[in-house]
Every structure is written in structure tokens, then in C-alpha cells.
Amino acid sequence: MTLGQLIQALAEKAGIDKITDQNLINVLSNAELSKISVHSDLVKALNENLLSVDAAADNHPLIGAKYKAQALNALDKKLETIIDGLPIEDDVKVELKANKNSYARLDSVFEKLKDVKPAQAKGDDSALKAQVDTLLAKLTAKEQEFATLKAESDGKIESIKKTAKLTALLGGFKTIYDELDPEIKETSLLTIIEKELAKNDAKFSFDEQGNFTIIKNDGSAFVNASHSKYNPSSFIEQVLTDTKTRVVAPVPGPTPGQQPIIPGTPPQVDGTNQAVADFNSAQLI
């Protein structure tokens, strides 16, 4: 990158608008910035080790893990107190405390709380209790049956929607499978995408607004090496490129009379200050 391109890239990560922020425009308008090259190792180090506030707050996997651990530690201490106060055998308490999964331990404590019976009321109410127990069992069974059917239905609908979204996105790329039968082409591309999703512990999903997204399996943001969030299209493009599945048009040579550009040498920019800023912006596309 040139120094101007690097400044613009860092400004974009910080959320500074290159179109409306006059201070950034003034800096990028300096033609000298396009003459200074920044080594790729330094660019890579800056991109991969600097986080914007938005990226950090958006459930970034590294930062999210730290604060999740803090929250679960507080939960574990509370559960220890609850377990100690339960009217159960000591060996059962030891068993509950041995579970290292905070959520599983919480479920176990709730189950034990259900088993703690209140003092029985005076009088013979066994017949009435039996009727209540029977009705509760039937109600619970029906609720479970409904929940299972609803989960299966929702899963099938979401799977159909995901496939339709993926098929539409894949149609926007030229691939080495374009000459095959459409069904075989789709199956081949989806297999490649699913394999890369599994490798990255990620999945396609829909957010609360119904937008098609891609996230980690634990619900955290799925980001690239520069801490920018993937979206379904950018992930598919990256996968097709990395697996050499995407067909990329060859870069055309210089037109007659055009000065060829030597690799590694920033082209000279003439004209107004705005032209320089436009040049720096164009290099990042």
C-alpha cells in the first residue's frame, strides 16, 4: 500500500467517512502520500492487531470469550452457594459441583430443586394428587410433541430459505462447474461451501430482522484476519477463490499508447487534490 491507502484503510476501520469527513479528505488530498510505500508486513500487522470499537463490541470471538468467562465465573460462585444450601445428600452435592459446564450445572441444580418436596399437607389427598399428576403428564407430553413438530418444521423452512439464498449468491460467480448440469453444479458448489463452513466452525443464519448472515456456531461474529466481519457473499467469494473454483477474467494489458505500470511502483497522479483522493480510494476497491 501507499501511505495514503493505509491511512484511508485505518480511517475506514475507525468508522471515519472518507466522503464527508473534511479532515480525512484534506489528508488524502496530499499528493506526496501516493509516493510513499508501506511494507506489506507492517500493513498486515496493523490490520490484524487493531480493532475498532464497533468490531470489539460486536461479539468479537476473542473479546467475547473473555467477558463470557467473567460472567460464568460469577454464575459458578452463585451455584456453589445454592448447592451448599440444598437439602440433599453430600455425595449428590459433590456430583453437582464436579460438572465444569456452567449451563449444564445450572440445569442439574434446577432438576434437584424440583425433587425437593415440600411438607405434606394434613389429610388424605392421594387420589386428588394422582389425578393432578396424570393430567400434568399428559399436558407435558403434548407440549413436548408440539415443540418437536414445530422445531422440525422451522428447521426445514430455514434450510429451504438458506439453500435459496445460497443458490442466488452462487449464481453471481463464474465457476469451473458452469458447463455441468445445473443440479450437479449446485451440489458441487454447496459441498465446497459446507466443507469450509465446518472447517471454520461457522454457519449461515438469519438475524432478528430476517437478513441472511454468517456467524460462528457459538453465535459470535465471524471475522477475517483483518477483523472485518464476513457476510455470506464475501465468504463465498473467498472460498471460491481459495479453492480455485472461481473463474477470474484475465487482467487486460495496457492499451496502445498507455504507459505500463511497473509492479510495486505507485503510478503518478496529476491534476487536482481531489484527483489524488479519488486515486487513493480507487486502489482499495
C-alpha positions as CSV (number, residue, x, y, z in Angstrom):
1,M,0.0,0.0,0.0
2,T,0.9,3.6,-0.3
3,L,0.8,5.7,2.8
4,G,-2.4,7.4,1.6
5,Q,-4.1,4.0,1.1
6,L,-3.0,2.8,4.6
7,I,-4.4,6.0,6.2
8,Q,-7.7,5.5,4.4
9,A,-7.9,1.8,5.4
10,L,-7.3,2.6,9.0
11,A,-9.8,5.5,8.9
12,E,-12.5,3.1,7.5
13,K,-11.8,0.7,10.3
14,A,-12.3,3.5,12.7
15,G,-15.6,4.4,11.1
16,I,-14.5,7.7,9.6
17,D,-16.4,8.6,6.4
18,K,-14.0,9.3,3.6
19,I,-16.7,11.2,1.7
20,T,-17.9,13.6,4.4
21,D,-15.0,14.0,6.8
22,Q,-13.2,17.1,5.7
23,N,-10.1,16.4,7.8
24,L,-9.6,13.0,6.2
25,I,-10.2,14.5,2.7
26,N,-7.5,17.1,3.4
27,V,-5.0,14.4,4.4
28,L,-5.8,12.2,1.4
29,S,-5.5,15.2,-0.9
30,N,-1.8,15.3,-0.3
31,A,-0.1,14.0,-3.5
32,E,3.0,13.1,-1.6
33,L,1.2,10.3,0.2
34,S,0.8,8.3,-3.0
35,K,4.6,8.3,-3.4
36,I,5.4,6.7,-0.1
37,S,5.1,2.9,0.0
38,V,4.4,1.0,3.3
39,H,5.8,-2.6,3.6
40,S,3.1,-5.3,3.4
41,D,4.3,-6.8,6.7
42,L,3.6,-3.5,8.5
43,V,0.2,-3.2,6.8
44,K,-0.7,-6.8,7.8
45,A,0.4,-6.2,11.4
46,L,-1.7,-3.0,11.7
47,N,-4.8,-4.6,10.1
48,E,-4.7,-7.8,12.2
49,N,-3.9,-6.2,15.5
50,L,-6.1,-3.1,15.5
51,L,-9.8,-3.3,16.4
52,S,-12.4,-0.7,16.0
53,V,-14.8,-0.1,18.9
54,D,-17.7,-1.4,16.8
55,A,-15.8,-4.6,16.0
56,A,-14.9,-5.1,19.6
57,A,-18.4,-4.6,20.8
58,D,-20.0,-6.8,18.1
59,N,-19.4,-10.1,19.9
60,H,-15.8,-10.4,18.6
61,P,-14.8,-14.0,19.4
62,L,-11.6,-13.1,21.3
63,I,-13.1,-10.3,23.4
64,G,-16.4,-12.1,23.7
65,A,-14.7,-15.2,25.2
66,K,-13.0,-13.1,27.9
67,Y,-16.2,-11.4,29.1
68,K,-18.2,-14.6,28.8
69,A,-15.7,-16.3,31.2
70,Q,-16.1,-13.4,33.7
71,A,-19.9,-13.7,33.6
72,L,-19.8,-17.5,34.0
73,N,-17.4,-17.3,36.9
74,A,-19.9,-15.2,38.8
75,L,-22.6,-17.7,37.9
76,D,-20.5,-20.6,39.2
77,K,-19.9,-18.9,42.6
78,K,-23.7,-18.4,42.9
79,L,-24.4,-22.0,42.1
80,E,-21.9,-23.2,44.7
81,T,-23.8,-21.3,47.3
82,I,-27.2,-22.7,46.1
83,I,-25.8,-26.3,46.0
84,D,-24.5,-26.0,49.6
85,G,-27.9,-24.9,50.8
86,L,-29.9,-27.7,49.1
87,P,-31.4,-30.4,51.5
88,I,-29.7,-33.2,49.6
89,E,-27.0,-35.8,50.4
90,D,-23.4,-34.6,50.4
91,D,-22.3,-37.0,47.7
92,V,-25.0,-35.5,45.4
93,K,-23.6,-32.0,46.2
94,V,-20.2,-33.2,45.2
95,E,-21.5,-34.6,42.0
96,L,-23.3,-31.3,41.1
97,K,-20.1,-29.3,41.8
98,A,-18.0,-31.7,39.7
99,N,-19.8,-30.6,36.5
100,K,-17.5,-28.0,34.9
101,N,-20.1,-26.8,32.3
102,S,-21.8,-23.9,33.9
103,Y,-25.0,-24.2,31.9
104,A,-25.3,-28.0,32.4
105,R,-24.7,-27.5,36.2
106,L,-27.4,-24.9,36.3
107,D,-29.9,-27.3,34.6
108,S,-28.9,-30.0,37.1
109,V,-29.5,-27.7,40.1
110,F,-33.0,-26.9,38.7
111,E,-33.7,-30.6,38.4
112,K,-32.7,-31.2,42.0
113,L,-34.8,-28.3,43.2
114,K,-37.8,-29.9,41.5
115,D,-37.1,-33.1,43.5
116,V,-37.1,-31.3,46.8
117,K,-40.6,-32.0,48.2
118,P,-42.5,-29.5,50.4
119,A,-44.0,-30.8,53.6
120,Q,-47.2,-32.8,53.0
121,A,-50.5,-31.2,54.0
122,K,-52.7,-32.9,56.5
123,G,-55.4,-35.2,55.3
124,D,-55.6,-37.9,52.6
125,D,-55.2,-36.2,49.3
126,S,-53.5,-39.1,47.4
127,A,-56.4,-39.6,45.0
128,L,-56.5,-35.9,44.0
129,K,-52.7,-35.8,43.7
130,A,-52.8,-38.9,41.4
131,Q,-55.3,-37.1,39.1
132,V,-53.2,-34.0,39.0
133,D,-50.1,-35.9,38.2
134,T,-51.9,-37.8,35.4
135,L,-53.1,-34.5,33.9
136,L,-49.7,-32.9,34.2
137,A,-48.0,-35.9,32.5
138,K,-50.5,-35.7,29.6
139,L,-50.0,-31.9,29.2
140,T,-46.2,-32.3,29.3
141,A,-46.3,-35.0,26.6
142,K,-48.5,-32.8,24.4
143,E,-46.2,-29.8,24.9
144,Q,-43.1,-31.9,24.0
145,E,-44.8,-33.3,20.9
146,F,-45.8,-29.8,19.7
147,A,-42.3,-28.4,20.4
148,T,-40.7,-31.3,18.5
149,L,-43.0,-30.8,15.4
150,K,-42.5,-27.1,15.5
151,A,-38.7,-27.4,15.7
152,E,-38.7,-29.9,12.7
153,S,-40.9,-27.6,10.7
154,D,-38.9,-24.5,11.4
155,G,-35.7,-26.3,10.6
156,K,-37.0,-27.4,7.2
157,I,-38.2,-24.0,6.3
158,E,-34.9,-22.4,7.3
159,S,-33.0,-24.9,5.3
160,I,-35.0,-24.2,2.2
161,K,-34.5,-20.4,2.7
162,K,-30.8,-20.9,3.2
163,T,-30.5,-23.0,0.0
164,A,-32.4,-20.5,-2.0
165,K,-30.2,-17.6,-0.7
166,L,-27.0,-19.6,-1.4
167,T,-28.1,-20.6,-4.9
168,A,-28.8,-16.9,-5.7
169,L,-25.4,-15.8,-4.4
170,L,-23.5,-18.6,-6.2
171,G,-25.3,-17.6,-9.5
172,G,-23.3,-14.3,-9.4
173,F,-19.9,-16.0,-9.8
174,K,-18.4,-17.7,-12.8
175,T,-17.0,-21.1,-11.8
176,I,-15.3,-24.1,-13.3
177,Y,-18.6,-26.0,-12.9
178,D,-20.6,-23.7,-15.1
179,E,-20.7,-26.2,-18.0
180,L,-22.1,-29.0,-15.9
181,D,-25.7,-30.0,-15.4
182,P,-27.2,-27.2,-13.1
183,E,-28.1,-29.7,-10.4
184,I,-24.6,-31.2,-10.4
185,K,-23.1,-27.7,-10.4
186,E,-25.2,-26.6,-7.4
187,T,-24.5,-29.8,-5.4
188,S,-20.7,-29.4,-6.1
189,L,-20.6,-25.8,-5.0
190,L,-22.7,-26.3,-1.9
191,T,-20.5,-29.2,-0.9
192,I,-17.4,-27.0,-1.1
193,I,-19.1,-24.2,0.9
194,E,-20.4,-26.6,3.6
195,K,-16.9,-28.1,3.9
196,E,-15.3,-24.6,4.5
197,L,-18.1,-23.7,7.0
198,A,-17.3,-26.9,9.0
199,K,-13.6,-26.1,8.9
200,N,-14.2,-22.6,10.3
201,D,-16.8,-23.7,12.8
202,A,-19.3,-21.3,11.2
203,K,-22.8,-21.4,9.8
204,F,-25.3,-19.4,7.7
205,S,-28.2,-17.9,9.6
206,F,-30.9,-15.2,9.7
207,D,-30.8,-12.3,12.1
208,E,-33.7,-10.9,14.0
209,Q,-34.6,-8.7,11.0
210,G,-34.6,-11.7,8.7
211,N,-31.4,-10.8,7.0
212,F,-29.2,-13.6,5.6
213,T,-26.0,-13.7,7.7
214,I,-23.0,-15.8,8.5
215,I,-21.8,-16.3,12.1
216,K,-19.7,-18.7,14.3
217,N,-21.6,-21.8,15.6
218,D,-21.5,-20.2,19.1
219,G,-23.3,-17.1,17.9
220,S,-20.3,-14.8,17.8
221,A,-19.2,-12.7,14.9
222,F,-17.3,-14.5,12.1
223,V,-14.3,-12.3,11.1
224,N,-11.4,-12.5,8.7
225,A,-7.7,-11.9,9.5
226,S,-8.2,-8.2,9.5
227,H,-11.1,-8.4,12.0
228,S,-13.7,-7.4,9.4
229,K,-17.0,-9.4,9.6
230,Y,-17.7,-11.8,6.8
231,N,-21.1,-11.6,5.1
232,P,-22.4,-14.6,3.0
233,S,-21.3,-13.1,-0.3
234,S,-17.7,-12.2,0.9
235,F,-17.3,-15.6,2.5
236,I,-18.5,-17.4,-0.7
237,E,-16.2,-15.3,-2.8
238,Q,-13.2,-16.0,-0.5
239,V,-13.9,-19.8,-0.6
240,L,-14.4,-20.0,-4.4
241,T,-11.1,-18.0,-4.8
242,D,-9.1,-20.1,-2.3
243,T,-10.3,-23.4,-3.7
244,K,-9.6,-22.2,-7.3
245,T,-13.2,-22.8,-8.1
246,R,-14.0,-19.3,-9.3
247,V,-13.1,-18.3,-12.8
248,V,-11.5,-14.9,-12.8
249,A,-11.2,-12.9,-16.0
250,P,-7.6,-12.2,-17.0
251,V,-6.3,-8.7,-16.3
252,P,-6.1,-6.8,-19.7
253,G,-2.8,-5.4,-20.8
254,P,-2.2,-1.7,-21.4
255,T,-4.0,-0.1,-24.3
256,P,-1.9,1.3,-27.2
257,G,-0.2,4.5,-26.1
258,Q,-0.9,3.8,-22.4
259,Q,2.1,3.9,-20.1
260,P,2.6,0.5,-18.4
261,I,2.6,0.3,-14.6
262,I,5.7,-1.3,-13.1
263,P,4.6,-3.6,-10.2
264,G,5.4,-2.1,-6.8
265,T,5.6,1.4,-8.1
266,P,2.7,3.7,-7.4
267,P,1.5,5.5,-10.6
268,Q,2.0,9.2,-10.7
269,V,-1.1,11.2,-10.2
270,D,-1.6,14.6,-11.9
271,G,-4.4,17.1,-11.5
272,T,-6.3,18.5,-8.6
273,N,-6.2,17.5,-5.0
274,Q,-9.5,15.7,-5.4
275,A,-8.0,13.5,-8.1
276,V,-5.4,12.4,-5.7
277,A,-8.0,11.5,-3.1
278,D,-10.0,9.6,-5.8
279,F,-6.9,7.7,-6.7
280,N,-6.2,6.6,-3.1
281,S,-9.8,5.5,-2.8
282,A,-9.8,3.5,-6.1
283,Q,-6.7,1.5,-5.0
284,L,-8.7,-0.1,-2.1
285,I,-11.6,-1.4,-4.2
